[in-house]
Amino acid sequence: MDIKNKTTKPLRLPLEGGKRCFIVPGGKGQIAPKQLEEPAIKALLADGSIEIQGVPPRKQRGKAASEES
């Protein structure tokens, strides 16, 4: 999941396992969708410091739809 830093300062987003995601001003980063449940991430979303840019496409399992025909 892509997120964008909308502030003029670099951000350090705390992630599970003691990891962090560093995002420069105006830059983009990626986090797992389950990371959106972190209190710090929720707070940054609520005050507009970061915004969700998109969700990565899911990988298909098995045969592709075009191969099934």
VENVEN-V500278 format. One line per field, one symbol per residue. ss: DSSP state (A for helix, B for strand, O for the rest). psi: psi as a letter, one per 30 degrees, with the letter a starting at -180 (. if undefined). burial: b if it has 16 or more other ideal C-beta (glycine too) atoms within 10 Angstrom, else e. A space follows every 10 residues. Layout:
ss: ???
psi: ???
burial: ???
//
This chain:
ss: OBBBBOOOOO BBBBOAAAOB BBBOOOOBBB OOAAAAAOAA AAAAAAOOOB BBBBOOOOOO OOOOAAAAO
psi: kklkjglglk kjkkllggll jkklkglllk lkeffffkee eeeeeeggel lkelkkkkkk kaklefff.
burial: eebbbeeeee bebebeeeee bebeeeeebe beeebeeeee beebeeeebb eeeeeeeeee eeeeeeeee
//
